[in-house]
């Protein structure tokens, strides 16, 4: 059964920050393109929810967080079986401090 992709408000906010940064430091075209690619990279999770690796920095959490990499971005997600969906929790540039990831609740 195909799962739905659900972006949390926090993840959407982080995606907007990425867009703003790319727009200011690159161009509107680059920002739109990259955001589109980030979102599209999550679509394969609908049929293969466990393709992402377990996130070692969040292993102590009750929820089993996984991640996908898209170029220099890490997309943190988990499989919410009760709601039949993949929940995208966070997106961030991997050159940032790794401990920043622990902000995902």
PAROFI-467710 format. One record per residue (C-alpha): z, x, y; residue in one letter; residue number from 1. Coordinates in steps of 0.25 Angstrom, whole numbers, plus 5000, padded with zeros to 4 digits. Layout:
<zz:Z | xx:X | yy:Y | res:A | n:NUM>
...
// end
This chain:
<zz:5000 | xx:5000 | yy:5000 | res:X | n:1>
<zz:4996 | xx:5005 | yy:5014 | res:X | n:2>
<zz:5008 | xx:5008 | yy:5023 | res:X | n:3>
<zz:5008 | xx:5005 | yy:5038 | res:X | n:4>
<zz:5010 | xx:5016 | yy:5048 | res:X | n:5>
<zz:5021 | xx:5013 | yy:5058 | res:X | n:6>
<zz:5023 | xx:5022 | yy:5070 | res:X | n:7>
<zz:5038 | xx:5021 | yy:5075 | res:X | n:8>
<zz:5040 | xx:5020 | yy:5090 | res:X | n:9>
<zz:5045 | xx:5035 | yy:5090 | res:X | n:10>
<zz:5032 | xx:5040 | yy:5083 | res:X | n:11>
<zz:5023 | xx:5032 | yy:5093 | res:X | n:12>
<zz:5031 | xx:5038 | yy:5104 | res:X | n:13>
<zz:5029 | xx:5052 | yy:5099 | res:X | n:14>
<zz:5014 | xx:5050 | yy:5097 | res:X | n:15>
<zz:5013 | xx:5045 | yy:5111 | res:X | n:16>
<zz:5020 | xx:5058 | yy:5116 | res:X | n:17>
<zz:5010 | xx:5066 | yy:5108 | res:X | n:18>
<zz:4999 | xx:5058 | yy:5114 | res:X | n:19>
<zz:5005 | xx:5061 | yy:5128 | res:X | n:20>
<zz:5006 | xx:5076 | yy:5125 | res:X | n:21>
<zz:4992 | xx:5077 | yy:5120 | res:X | n:22>
<zz:4986 | xx:5069 | yy:5132 | res:X | n:23>
<zz:4994 | xx:5078 | yy:5142 | res:X | n:24>
<zz:4991 | xx:5091 | yy:5135 | res:X | n:25>
<zz:4977 | xx:5088 | yy:5129 | res:X | n:26>
<zz:4969 | xx:5075 | yy:5133 | res:X | n:27>
<zz:4969 | xx:5060 | yy:5130 | res:X | n:28>
<zz:4959 | xx:5062 | yy:5119 | res:X | n:29>
<zz:4967 | xx:5072 | yy:5112 | res:X | n:30>
<zz:4980 | xx:5064 | yy:5113 | res:X | n:31>
<zz:4973 | xx:5051 | yy:5108 | res:X | n:32>
<zz:4966 | xx:5059 | yy:5097 | res:X | n:33>
<zz:4979 | xx:5066 | yy:5092 | res:X | n:34>
<zz:4987 | xx:5053 | yy:5092 | res:X | n:35>
<zz:4976 | xx:5046 | yy:5084 | res:X | n:36>
<zz:4976 | xx:5057 | yy:5074 | res:X | n:37>
<zz:4991 | xx:5057 | yy:5072 | res:X | n:38>
<zz:4991 | xx:5042 | yy:5070 | res:X | n:39>
<zz:4979 | xx:5043 | yy:5060 | res:X | n:40>
<zz:4986 | xx:5053 | yy:5052 | res:X | n:41>
<zz:4997 | xx:5044 | yy:5049 | res:X | n:42>
<zz:4988 | xx:5033 | yy:5043 | res:X | n:43>
<zz:4986 | xx:5040 | yy:5030 | res:X | n:44>
<zz:5001 | xx:5038 | yy:5027 | res:X | n:45>
<zz:4998 | xx:5023 | yy:5025 | res:X | n:46>
<zz:4993 | xx:5026 | yy:5011 | res:X | n:47>
<zz:5000 | xx:5039 | yy:5009 | res:X | n:48>
<zz:5013 | xx:5038 | yy:5015 | res:X | n:49>
<zz:5019 | xx:5050 | yy:5008 | res:X | n:50>
<zz:5009 | xx:5061 | yy:5012 | res:X | n:51>
<zz:5018 | xx:5066 | yy:5023 | res:X | n:52>
<zz:5028 | xx:5077 | yy:5019 | res:X | n:53>
<zz:5043 | xx:5074 | yy:5020 | res:X | n:54>
<zz:5048 | xx:5078 | yy:5033 | res:X | n:55>
<zz:5059 | xx:5089 | yy:5030 | res:X | n:56>
<zz:5066 | xx:5088 | yy:5043 | res:X | n:57>
<zz:5069 | xx:5073 | yy:5041 | res:X | n:58>
<zz:5072 | xx:5074 | yy:5026 | res:X | n:59>
<zz:5087 | xx:5070 | yy:5028 | res:X | n:60>
<zz:5083 | xx:5057 | yy:5034 | res:X | n:61>
<zz:5084 | xx:5044 | yy:5025 | res:X | n:62>
<zz:5069 | xx:5041 | yy:5028 | res:X | n:63>
<zz:5059 | xx:5050 | yy:5021 | res:X | n:64>
<zz:5051 | xx:5056 | yy:5033 | res:X | n:65>
<zz:5037 | xx:5062 | yy:5031 | res:X | n:66>
<zz:5027 | xx:5068 | yy:5040 | res:X | n:67>
<zz:5012 | xx:5070 | yy:5042 | res:X | n:68>
<zz:5006 | xx:5081 | yy:5050 | res:X | n:69>
<zz:4995 | xx:5079 | yy:5059 | res:X | n:70>
<zz:4991 | xx:5092 | yy:5066 | res:X | n:71>
<zz:5003 | xx:5096 | yy:5074 | res:X | n:72>
<zz:5010 | xx:5082 | yy:5073 | res:X | n:73>
<zz:5020 | xx:5078 | yy:5063 | res:X | n:74>
<zz:5021 | xx:5063 | yy:5059 | res:X | n:75>
<zz:5034 | xx:5059 | yy:5054 | res:X | n:76>
<zz:5034 | xx:5046 | yy:5045 | res:X | n:77>
<zz:5041 | xx:5039 | yy:5034 | res:X | n:78>
<zz:5037 | xx:5028 | yy:5024 | res:X | n:79>
<zz:5044 | xx:5015 | yy:5027 | res:X | n:80>
<zz:5042 | xx:5008 | yy:5014 | res:X | n:81>
<zz:5050 | xx:4995 | yy:5018 | res:X | n:82>
<zz:5040 | xx:4993 | yy:5029 | res:X | n:83>
<zz:5028 | xx:4998 | yy:5022 | res:X | n:84>
<zz:5024 | xx:5008 | yy:5033 | res:X | n:85>
<zz:5024 | xx:5023 | yy:5037 | res:X | n:86>
<zz:5033 | xx:5025 | yy:5049 | res:X | n:87>
<zz:5028 | xx:5036 | yy:5058 | res:X | n:88>
<zz:5041 | xx:5041 | yy:5064 | res:X | n:89>
<zz:5037 | xx:5053 | yy:5073 | res:X | n:90>
<zz:5026 | xx:5062 | yy:5077 | res:X | n:91>
<zz:5027 | xx:5075 | yy:5083 | res:X | n:92>
<zz:5021 | xx:5089 | yy:5086 | res:X | n:93>
<zz:5025 | xx:5098 | yy:5075 | res:X | n:94>
<zz:5027 | xx:5110 | yy:5085 | res:X | n:95>
<zz:5039 | xx:5103 | yy:5090 | res:X | n:96>
<zz:5053 | xx:5106 | yy:5085 | res:X | n:97>
<zz:5054 | xx:5101 | yy:5070 | res:X | n:98>
<zz:5068 | xx:5095 | yy:5073 | res:X | n:99>
<zz:5062 | xx:5085 | yy:5083 | res:X | n:100>
<zz:5058 | xx:5078 | yy:5070 | res:X | n:101>
<zz:5072 | xx:5074 | yy:5068 | res:X | n:102>
<zz:5071 | xx:5064 | yy:5079 | res:X | n:103>
<zz:5064 | xx:5054 | yy:5070 | res:X | n:104>
<zz:5074 | xx:5044 | yy:5066 | res:X | n:105>
// end
